[in-house]
Amino acid sequence: MRIAVYPGSFDPITYGHLDIIERAADLFDRVIVAVSVNSGKKPLFSIEERVEMITAECHHMKNVEVRHFRGLLVDFAVQNNARSIVRGLRAVSDFEYEFQMALTNRKLNAQL
């Protein structure tokens, strides 16, 4: 089974996020939208509200589930048997940051 995690704060969820979730749902058997708790930010919506909003928007996608997590994304991915992490790029400048994050995640867990 091909399982992917799509992490983010989703505060709030946007049409861009939803587009990525829909595309990922077409590519993977299971997509876990992982709503993160970022202690460095003061969120507009609580973690519960964000999970509820995303769940409501994704109810028609049967292979998508929404969960929240704290800690390292790599640990969350391993706990959920995910082998892929889905990320979105808004601009070319995002690529370098995401590439570095991918390398770091790969060092922490070579199966991701």
MODELLER restraints for C-alpha pairs under 7 A, 6 or more apart:
rsr = mdl.restraints
at = mdl.atoms
rsr.add(forms.Gaussian(group=physical.xy_distance, feature=features.Distance(at['CA:1:A'], at['CA:29:A']), mean=6.07, stdev=0.5))
rsr.add(forms.Gaussian(group=physical.xy_distance, feature=features.Distance(at['CA:2:A'], at['CA:28:A']), mean=5.35, stdev=0.5))
rsr.add(forms.Gaussian(group=physical.xy_distance, feature=features.Distance(at['CA:2:A'], at['CA:29:A']), mean=5.16, stdev=0.5))
rsr.add(forms.Gaussian(group=physical.xy_distance, feature=features.Distance(at['CA:2:A'], at['CA:30:A']), mean=6.50, stdev=0.5))
rsr.add(forms.Gaussian(group=physical.xy_distance, feature=features.Distance(at['CA:3:A'], at['CA:28:A']), mean=6.04, stdev=0.5))
rsr.add(forms.Gaussian(group=physical.xy_distance, feature=features.Distance(at['CA:3:A'], at['CA:29:A']), mean=6.01, stdev=0.5))
rsr.add(forms.Gaussian(group=physical.xy_distance, feature=features.Distance(at['CA:3:A'], at['CA:30:A']), mean=4.81, stdev=0.5))
rsr.add(forms.Gaussian(group=physical.xy_distance, feature=features.Distance(at['CA:3:A'], at['CA:31:A']), mean=5.91, stdev=0.5))
rsr.add(forms.Gaussian(group=physical.xy_distance, feature=features.Distance(at['CA:3:A'], at['CA:81:A']), mean=6.86, stdev=0.5))
rsr.add(forms.Gaussian(group=physical.xy_distance, feature=features.Distance(at['CA:3:A'], at['CA:82:A']), mean=4.64, stdev=0.5))
rsr.add(forms.Gaussian(group=physical.xy_distance, feature=features.Distance(at['CA:3:A'], at['CA:83:A']), mean=6.20, stdev=0.5))
rsr.add(forms.Gaussian(group=physical.xy_distance, feature=features.Distance(at['CA:3:A'], at['CA:84:A']), mean=6.64, stdev=0.5))
rsr.add(forms.Gaussian(group=physical.xy_distance, feature=features.Distance(at['CA:4:A'], at['CA:28:A']), mean=6.62, stdev=0.5))
rsr.add(forms.Gaussian(group=physical.xy_distance, feature=features.Distance(at['CA:4:A'], at['CA:30:A']), mean=6.39, stdev=0.5))
rsr.add(forms.Gaussian(group=physical.xy_distance, feature=features.Distance(at['CA:4:A'], at['CA:31:A']), mean=4.93, stdev=0.5))
rsr.add(forms.Gaussian(group=physical.xy_distance, feature=features.Distance(at['CA:4:A'], at['CA:32:A']), mean=6.23, stdev=0.5))
rsr.add(forms.Gaussian(group=physical.xy_distance, feature=features.Distance(at['CA:4:A'], at['CA:82:A']), mean=5.20, stdev=0.5))
rsr.add(forms.Gaussian(group=physical.xy_distance, feature=features.Distance(at['CA:4:A'], at['CA:83:A']), mean=6.25, stdev=0.5))
rsr.add(forms.Gaussian(group=physical.xy_distance, feature=features.Distance(at['CA:4:A'], at['CA:84:A']), mean=4.60, stdev=0.5))
rsr.add(forms.Gaussian(group=physical.xy_distance, feature=features.Distance(at['CA:4:A'], at['CA:85:A']), mean=5.51, stdev=0.5))
rsr.add(forms.Gaussian(group=physical.xy_distance, feature=features.Distance(at['CA:4:A'], at['CA:86:A']), mean=6.60, stdev=0.5))
rsr.add(forms.Gaussian(group=physical.xy_distance, feature=features.Distance(at['CA:5:A'], at['CA:31:A']), mean=5.78, stdev=0.5))
rsr.add(forms.Gaussian(group=physical.xy_distance, feature=features.Distance(at['CA:5:A'], at['CA:32:A']), mean=4.75, stdev=0.5))
rsr.add(forms.Gaussian(group=physical.xy_distance, feature=features.Distance(at['CA:5:A'], at['CA:33:A']), mean=5.94, stdev=0.5))
rsr.add(forms.Gaussian(group=physical.xy_distance, feature=features.Distance(at['CA:5:A'], at['CA:34:A']), mean=6.44, stdev=0.5))
rsr.add(forms.Gaussian(group=physical.xy_distance, feature=features.Distance(at['CA:5:A'], at['CA:77:A']), mean=6.59, stdev=0.5))
rsr.add(forms.Gaussian(group=physical.xy_distance, feature=features.Distance(at['CA:5:A'], at['CA:82:A']), mean=6.47, stdev=0.5))
rsr.add(forms.Gaussian(group=physical.xy_distance, feature=features.Distance(at['CA:5:A'], at['CA:84:A']), mean=6.35, stdev=0.5))
rsr.add(forms.Gaussian(group=physical.xy_distance, feature=features.Distance(at['CA:5:A'], at['CA:85:A']), mean=4.91, stdev=0.5))
rsr.add(forms.Gaussian(group=physical.xy_distance, feature=features.Distance(at['CA:5:A'], at['CA:86:A']), mean=6.03, stdev=0.5))
rsr.add(forms.Gaussian(group=physical.xy_distance, feature=features.Distance(at['CA:6:A'], at['CA:32:A']), mean=6.11, stdev=0.5))
rsr.add(forms.Gaussian(group=physical.xy_distance, feature=features.Distance(at['CA:6:A'], at['CA:33:A']), mean=4.80, stdev=0.5))
rsr.add(forms.Gaussian(group=physical.xy_distance, feature=features.Distance(at['CA:6:A'], at['CA:34:A']), mean=5.80, stdev=0.5))
rsr.add(forms.Gaussian(group=physical.xy_distance, feature=features.Distance(at['CA:6:A'], at['CA:85:A']), mean=5.90, stdev=0.5))
rsr.add(forms.Gaussian(group=physical.xy_distance, feature=features.Distance(at['CA:6:A'], at['CA:86:A']), mean=4.80, stdev=0.5))
rsr.add(forms.Gaussian(group=physical.xy_distance, feature=features.Distance(at['CA:6:A'], at['CA:87:A']), mean=6.45, stdev=0.5))
rsr.add(forms.Gaussian(group=physical.xy_distance, feature=features.Distance(at['CA:7:A'], at['CA:33:A']), mean=5.94, stdev=0.5))
rsr.add(forms.Gaussian(group=physical.xy_distance, feature=features.Distance(at['CA:7:A'], at['CA:34:A']), mean=4.49, stdev=0.5))
rsr.add(forms.Gaussian(group=physical.xy_distance, feature=features.Distance(at['CA:7:A'], at['CA:35:A']), mean=5.97, stdev=0.5))
rsr.add(forms.Gaussian(group=physical.xy_distance, feature=features.Distance(at['CA:7:A'], at['CA:36:A']), mean=6.75, stdev=0.5))
rsr.add(forms.Gaussian(group=physical.xy_distance, feature=features.Distance(at['CA:8:A'], at['CA:34:A']), mean=6.42, stdev=0.5))
rsr.add(forms.Gaussian(group=physical.xy_distance, feature=features.Distance(at['CA:8:A'], at['CA:35:A']), mean=5.42, stdev=0.5))
rsr.add(forms.Gaussian(group=physical.xy_distance, feature=features.Distance(at['CA:8:A'], at['CA:36:A']), mean=5.68, stdev=0.5))
rsr.add(forms.Gaussian(group=physical.xy_distance, feature=features.Distance(at['CA:9:A'], at['CA:35:A']), mean=5.35, stdev=0.5))
rsr.add(forms.Gaussian(group=physical.xy_distance, feature=features.Distance(at['CA:9:A'], at['CA:36:A']), mean=5.02, stdev=0.5))
rsr.add(forms.Gaussian(group=physical.xy_distance, feature=features.Distance(at['CA:9:A'], at['CA:37:A']), mean=6.77, stdev=0.5))
rsr.add(forms.Gaussian(group=physical.xy_distance, feature=features.Distance(at['CA:10:A'], at['CA:35:A']), mean=6.65, stdev=0.5))
rsr.add(forms.Gaussian(group=physical.xy_distance, feature=features.Distance(at['CA:10:A'], at['CA:50:A']), mean=6.79, stdev=0.5))
rsr.add(forms.Gaussian(group=physical.xy_distance, feature=features.Distance(at['CA:11:A'], at['CA:43:A']), mean=6.54, stdev=0.5))
rsr.add(forms.Gaussian(group=physical.xy_distance, feature=features.Distance(at['CA:11:A'], at['CA:44:A']), mean=6.32, stdev=0.5))
rsr.add(forms.Gaussian(group=physical.xy_distance, feature=features.Distance(at['CA:11:A'], at['CA:45:A']), mean=6.34, stdev=0.5))
rsr.add(forms.Gaussian(group=physical.xy_distance, feature=features.Distance(at['CA:11:A'], at['CA:50:A']), mean=6.78, stdev=0.5))
rsr.add(forms.Gaussian(group=physical.xy_distance, feature=features.Distance(at['CA:12:A'], at['CA:50:A']), mean=6.93, stdev=0.5))
rsr.add(forms.Gaussian(group=physical.xy_distance, feature=features.Distance(at['CA:13:A'], at['CA:54:A']), mean=6.77, stdev=0.5))
rsr.add(forms.Gaussian(group=physical.xy_distance, feature=features.Distance(at['CA:20:A'], at['CA:88:A']), mean=6.93, stdev=0.5))
rsr.add(forms.Gaussian(group=physical.xy_distance, feature=features.Distance(at['CA:24:A'], at['CA:31:A']), mean=6.80, stdev=0.5))
rsr.add(forms.Gaussian(group=physical.xy_distance, feature=features.Distance(at['CA:25:A'], at['CA:31:A']), mean=6.04, stdev=0.5))
rsr.add(forms.Gaussian(group=physical.xy_distance, feature=features.Distance(at['CA:25:A'], at['CA:63:A']), mean=6.53, stdev=0.5))
rsr.add(forms.Gaussian(group=physical.xy_distance, feature=features.Distance(at['CA:25:A'], at['CA:64:A']), mean=6.67, stdev=0.5))
rsr.add(forms.Gaussian(group=physical.xy_distance, feature=features.Distance(at['CA:29:A'], at['CA:63:A']), mean=6.43, stdev=0.5))
rsr.add(forms.Gaussian(group=physical.xy_distance, feature=features.Distance(at['CA:30:A'], at['CA:63:A']), mean=4.85, stdev=0.5))
rsr.add(forms.Gaussian(group=physical.xy_distance, feature=features.Distance(at['CA:30:A'], at['CA:64:A']), mean=5.99, stdev=0.5))
rsr.add(forms.Gaussian(group=physical.xy_distance, feature=features.Distance(at['CA:31:A'], at['CA:63:A']), mean=6.20, stdev=0.5))
rsr.add(forms.Gaussian(group=physical.xy_distance, feature=features.Distance(at['CA:31:A'], at['CA:64:A']), mean=4.79, stdev=0.5))
rsr.add(forms.Gaussian(group=physical.xy_distance, feature=features.Distance(at['CA:31:A'], at['CA:65:A']), mean=6.41, stdev=0.5))
rsr.add(forms.Gaussian(group=physical.xy_distance, feature=features.Distance(at['CA:32:A'], at['CA:64:A']), mean=5.86, stdev=0.5))
rsr.add(forms.Gaussian(group=physical.xy_distance, feature=features.Distance(at['CA:32:A'], at['CA:65:A']), mean=5.00, stdev=0.5))
rsr.add(forms.Gaussian(group=physical.xy_distance, feature=features.Distance(at['CA:32:A'], at['CA:66:A']), mean=5.70, stdev=0.5))
rsr.add(forms.Gaussian(group=physical.xy_distance, feature=features.Distance(at['CA:32:A'], at['CA:67:A']), mean=6.99, stdev=0.5))
rsr.add(forms.Gaussian(group=physical.xy_distance, feature=features.Distance(at['CA:33:A'], at['CA:65:A']), mean=6.15, stdev=0.5))
rsr.add(forms.Gaussian(group=physical.xy_distance, feature=features.Distance(at['CA:33:A'], at['CA:66:A']), mean=4.71, stdev=0.5))
rsr.add(forms.Gaussian(group=physical.xy_distance, feature=features.Distance(at['CA:33:A'], at['CA:67:A']), mean=6.27, stdev=0.5))
rsr.add(forms.Gaussian(group=physical.xy_distance, feature=features.Distance(at['CA:34:A'], at['CA:66:A']), mean=6.16, stdev=0.5))
rsr.add(forms.Gaussian(group=physical.xy_distance, feature=features.Distance(at['CA:34:A'], at['CA:67:A']), mean=5.19, stdev=0.5))
rsr.add(forms.Gaussian(group=physical.xy_distance, feature=features.Distance(at['CA:34:A'], at['CA:68:A']), mean=5.32, stdev=0.5))
rsr.add(forms.Gaussian(group=physical.xy_distance, feature=features.Distance(at['CA:34:A'], at['CA:69:A']), mean=6.51, stdev=0.5))
rsr.add(forms.Gaussian(group=physical.xy_distance, feature=features.Distance(at['CA:35:A'], at['CA:51:A']), mean=6.84, stdev=0.5))
rsr.add(forms.Gaussian(group=physical.xy_distance, feature=features.Distance(at['CA:35:A'], at['CA:67:A']), mean=6.07, stdev=0.5))
rsr.add(forms.Gaussian(group=physical.xy_distance, feature=features.Distance(at['CA:35:A'], at['CA:68:A']), mean=4.38, stdev=0.5))
rsr.add(forms.Gaussian(group=physical.xy_distance, feature=features.Distance(at['CA:35:A'], at['CA:69:A']), mean=6.25, stdev=0.5))
rsr.add(forms.Gaussian(group=physical.xy_distance, feature=features.Distance(at['CA:36:A'], at['CA:68:A']), mean=5.72, stdev=0.5))
rsr.add(forms.Gaussian(group=physical.xy_distance, feature=features.Distance(at['CA:36:A'], at['CA:69:A']), mean=5.26, stdev=0.5))
rsr.add(forms.Gaussian(group=physical.xy_distance, feature=features.Distance(at['CA:36:A'], at['CA:70:A']), mean=6.10, stdev=0.5))
rsr.add(forms.Gaussian(group=physical.xy_distance, feature=features.Distance(at['CA:37:A'], at['CA:69:A']), mean=6.49, stdev=0.5))
rsr.add(forms.Gaussian(group=physical.xy_distance, feature=features.Distance(at['CA:37:A'], at['CA:70:A']), mean=5.59, stdev=0.5))
rsr.add(forms.Gaussian(group=physical.xy_distance, feature=features.Distance(at['CA:51:A'], at['CA:66:A']), mean=6.24, stdev=0.5))
rsr.add(forms.Gaussian(group=physical.xy_distance, feature=features.Distance(at['CA:51:A'], at['CA:67:A']), mean=6.65, stdev=0.5))
rsr.add(forms.Gaussian(group=physical.xy_distance, feature=features.Distance(at['CA:55:A'], at['CA:66:A']), mean=6.10, stdev=0.5))
rsr.add(forms.Gaussian(group=physical.xy_distance, feature=features.Distance(at['CA:58:A'], at['CA:64:A']), mean=6.95, stdev=0.5))
rsr.add(forms.Gaussian(group=physical.xy_distance, feature=features.Distance(at['CA:74:A'], at['CA:105:A']), mean=6.30, stdev=0.5))
rsr.add(forms.Gaussian(group=physical.xy_distance, feature=features.Distance(at['CA:74:A'], at['CA:109:A']), mean=6.89, stdev=0.5))
rsr.add(forms.Gaussian(group=physical.xy_distance, feature=features.Distance(at['CA:83:A'], at['CA:111:A']), mean=6.24, stdev=0.5))
rsr.add(forms.Gaussian(group=physical.xy_distance, feature=features.Distance(at['CA:83:A'], at['CA:112:A']), mean=4.80, stdev=0.5))
rsr.add(forms.Gaussian(group=physical.xy_distance, feature=features.Distance(at['CA:84:A'], at['CA:112:A']), mean=5.66, stdev=0.5))
rsr.add(forms.Gaussian(group=physical.xy_distance, feature=features.Distance(at['CA:89:A'], at['CA:95:A']), mean=6.58, stdev=0.5))
rsr.add(forms.Gaussian(group=physical.xy_distance, feature=features.Distance(at['CA:105:A'], at['CA:112:A']), mean=6.98, stdev=0.5))
rsr.add(forms.Gaussian(group=physical.xy_distance, feature=features.Distance(at['CA:106:A'], at['CA:112:A']), mean=5.76, stdev=0.5))
